[in-house]
Amino acid sequence: MGEFRISRLLSLLAAVGCSVIIVHRGLAARNEEIGSCFALVIPLVLIWFAEEFSELTGYWLGVPAITSATPTFLVSIMGWILLVAFTIALYVYWSC
């Protein structure tokens, strides 16, 4: 349980840091800053609610798309990959 709290805290700090950089540096037009910050919600949701998302199964267009639960750590890792990729893309954009 403590592991998930540390993961949540670190992901929140990374997301807040990215948001501050986006707004402070003015990397996007004002109306795009909100959208850029909102893009951080997806990785945060995957990291914070990995257990809930790992249990999702169901059909897509009438075809069983996900037939068994996904391991929780894979959902969390996907959230971290998205968060780190967004941070790297932000750094590359800022340094150019």
Secondary structure, 3 states (H helix, E strand, C coil): CHHHHHHHHHHHHHHHHHHHHHHHHCCCCHHHHHHHHHCCHHHHHHHHCHHHHHCCCEEECCEEEECCCCCHHHHHHHHHHHHHHHHHHHHHHHHC
